[in-house]
Amino acid sequence: MNRPTRNTSRSAGRPSERAGGPRRNSRQRPGRSRGAAPKRQPAGPPQEFALPVSTTPALPPVSSFAELDMPAPLLAALTQEGVTEPFPIQGATLPNSLAGRDVLGRGRTGSGKTLAFGLALLARTATRRAEPRKPLALVLVPTRELAQQVTDALTPYARPLRLRLTTVVGGMAISRQTNALRSGAEVLVATPGRLKDLIDRGDCSLEDVRISVLDEADQMADMGFLPQVTALLKQVPGDGQRMLFSATLDREVDRLVRMFLTDPVVHSVDASAGAVTEMDHHVVHVASTDKADTATRIAARDGRVLMFRDTKRSVDRMTKDLLRKGVRAVALHGGKSQSQRNRALEHFKTGHVTVLVATNVAARGIHIDDLDLVVNVDPPTDHKDYLHRGGRTARAGASGSVLTLVLPEERRDISRLMAAVGISAQTMTAGSRDAELAQLTGAREPSGVPVTVAAPEPDKQSRGRAGNRRRGSGSANRSAAANRSGEAGRGGAGSDRGAAGGRPRRQSGRRRTTAAPAAGRGYGAAGAQRGRKAA
């Protein structure tokens, strides 16, 4: 597919690249004169971006993929995967992204953002082939789990176009990723830390990238990754297409938009992105002496449940307690190797266990079919964490419930959090054996017969990691040092603020790829500091 002619505002180049002439101020926010001091925004749910109106009218949305100018093999792959109608964010953004426009897309978690940018990226790269070490399209994501989710989602559609898709993240052998890039890869899905390592080694160049995507931009900002992201995007040619997608778009992301998007088409699907209306929200006030029993009886329900705790230690302790009482549970947190995390998710998805106890590492990127209950055993302290935890249920238009257990001393904080999210939750006071709790959640007495769940085994790389760090030299040592600082490993920022990848539903490309990549841990002091505070 030939690249269409870009709009006139792009042909002039980006402001930083034009020689002479005044700087374009079309990014100036409405209602403010140049140089005026910005007004302080009140606290509350994520606000709509105060972006300038695009100078080029957007193309109208479509209601079917057949209306789009995409290669026939790609349309056939959609049919084969059972994807017949685009989700709203896909129908709104694809006509414009296929035409080469920059896109700023906002949609809540589970709304179909991956295919919204992925189909356009694949369609516009279909007729080109990459030279060794020089990808043609780049998808930047904050964590290894999100990288795996994107890879899983796009693989069924890249294959019929004969596009090579490579994932590069930390925590796995860099030599494999180097070999893949040397063989040539049209599409590169990467976390910033490992991508920087590869570029510094001379194993990757972004000079041929014509389409770049930043997925989960708000999480990039939350985790303190903007300097790394900015440095990488500056290496991408300025006249290419750029797309930014996120579940929430707050003021932190404004810097990226201003620097890298030109005359973007702005789409905000699900205008109340902060309030997930498909979910039922419940706050259950419990006594401190009864909280553990309440959580246990909910975990013993007939059906799967995802339960969030604040720390790795509390996750492990609760999981052991549930197993001892006869509830098939598995733990997921940033202290586990990637293979252990993958196995835990697989156990949960296949029904081998019915309870997944996790820290915020499971708050983004996991897609689990028919998960109808999420329980905040420990309430989140940030409204975004609440949104993303709850977003593991009620995905793609399905229904689900989010229940938060609240101690007396937490009531005021929860009231403030719900106000920030913009949700009016149903509130009740209940004991672990109350009929109201059983009616709401299916809570029941566990069997009391201890059960055993085969523990996920660490891979060989995880077992040899300490030795490799001692024996490594040169760039390997530098990579290990970077990995220790925070991308998504043990104690790092990404470890418990990222998203565990998994098998997406049909809409996201339900087909597994090869072994899931492990994650790196290198994003600098900001990420590491948050990681130490996380689970």
C-alpha positions, 0 to 999 in steps of 0.5 A, a space after each residue: 500500500 502506497 503512502 498517501 499524501 499528508 495534509 498541508 500542515 505536515 508538509 511544512 515540517 515540525 516547528 523544530 525542523 523548519 528553517 526560518 519563519 515564525 513558529 506555529 502556535 496552533 497548539 496554543 490552548 483556547 482561551 489563553 493569550 501567549 505567555 499567560 499564566 496557566 490556571 490551576 485545575 481543580 482536583 477531580 476525574 481526568 479532564 478532556 484535553 484542551 487541544 486546538 481544533 484540528 485545521 484539517 476536518 476529520 473523516 467520518 467514522 465507519 460502521 464496518 471494516 469493509 468500508 475501509 481501504 485495507 489490504 484484502 488479506 487483512 480484511 480476510 484475517 479479521 473475518 477469520 478471527 471473528 472480528 466483524 464490526 469495529 468498536 467505536 474507537 476503531 470506527 472513529 480513528 481508522 479512516 483517519 489513521 489509514 489516510 496518514 493523519 496523526 491521531 490522539 485517541 482516548 478510550 477506556 481500557 478494554 475499548 479496542 485501542 490495540 486494533 485501533 492503531 494496529 490495523 492502520 499500522 499494519 495496513 500502511 506497512 504492508 507493501 514495504 520490507 525492512 532492512 536489517 536493524 531498521 524497523 519500519 513501524 514502532 509501538 512503544 509501551 510502558 511494560 513487558 506485559 503490555 508489549 506481549 498483549 500488543 504482540 498477541 493482538 497483532 500477530 494474527 493480522 501481521 502474518 497474512 501480510 507477511 510482516 515480521 513482528 518483533 518484541 524487545 523488552 528487558 529481562 530476557 536474552 538481548 542476543 535473541 532480540 539482536 538476532 531478530 532485528 538483524 534478520 529484519 523486522 517491519 514492526 517493532 513492539 518495545 519498552 523504552 529501556 531495552 530499546 535504548 540498550 539496543 540502539 546504544 549497542 548499534 543493533 537498532 536504528 529508528 531512522 526508517 520508522 514511518 509510523 510510531 505509536 505510543 500506547 498507554 501514554 498516561 501510564 508512561 507519564 505516571 511511571 516517570 518515563 517521559 524523558 526516555 520516551 521523548 529521547 526515543 521519539 526524537 530519533 524517529 523522522 519528523 515527517 512520519 505518522 504518529 499516534 498516541 492512545 491511552 485510557 486516560 489523557 491528563 495534563 501530563 501527556 500534554 507535553 508529548 502531544 505538543 512535541 510530537 503530534 501535528 494537526 492531530 485528529 482527536 477522538 475521545 470515545 466513552 466521554 466519561 472515560 473516568 467512570 466505567 458505566 458498564 460496571 456495578 460499583 460497590 463499597 462494603 464497610 467491614 470491621 478490621 477483625 472481619 476483613 480477612 474472613 470476608 475476603 476469604 468467603 468471597 474468594 470461595 464463591 462459585 466463579 473466578 475473582 480477581 483480588 487486589 492487595 497493596 504489597 507483594 507480601 500481603 499477596 503471598 500471605 493471602 494466597 497461602 491462606 486461601 490454599 490452606 482453606 481449600 480455595 484454589 488461588 495463585 499469586 501475581 506480583 512483580 517479585 515473580 519472574 516472567 515465566 511465573 507470571 505467565 503461568 499464574 495467568 494461564 492457570 487463572 484463564 484456564 480455570 485451573 485456579 479460581 482466584 488470582 491475588 495480585 498487586 497493581 501489576 495486574 491492573 492493566 493489560 490483562 484480558 480474561 474472558 467472563 471475569 465478572 468480579 474484581 475485589 479491592 481487598 486493599 483500596 487503591 490510593 489513586 483514582 487511576 488505579 481504581 479505574 484500571 483495576 476495575 477495567 479487568 472486568 466489564 470489558 468490550 461491553 460486557 458487564 461486571 462488578 467492582 467491590 471495595 472492602 473499606 475499614 472504618 479509618 478508610 471511609 473518608 479516603 474512599 469517599 474522596 476517591 469515588 468523587 475523583 473517579 466520578 462514581 456513585 457506588 452502592 454502599 453497605 455495611 456487612 459481616 463475612 457471614 451476612 446474607 447480603 454479602 452472599 447475595 451480592 458476591 456469592 460468598 460462601 464458606 470455603 471447604 477447609 480442605 487444603 489444596 495444592 496448586 503447582 507453582 510456576 517454575 522459573 525459567 533457566 534465564 531467571 535461575 541464571 540471572 544472578 550469575 550472569 550479572 556477576 560474569 557479564 561485562 561491557 554492555 551486558 553489565 550496563 543492561 543489567 544495571 539498567 534492568 535493576 532500576 525499574 522497567 518491570 521487574 522485581 521491585 521496579 516501577 513497571 513491576 506493580 504499575 504495569 499490566 500483565 499480558 495475556 491472551 486477548 479476546 477475539 476482538 484483540 486477536 485471540 491467538 497465542 504467539 511463541 513464549 512470552 517475553 520477560 520484562 526488563 527493569 530499567 527506567 531510571 530513578 523515577 521509576 525505581 522510586 515508585 517501584 520501591 513504594 509499590 508492592 
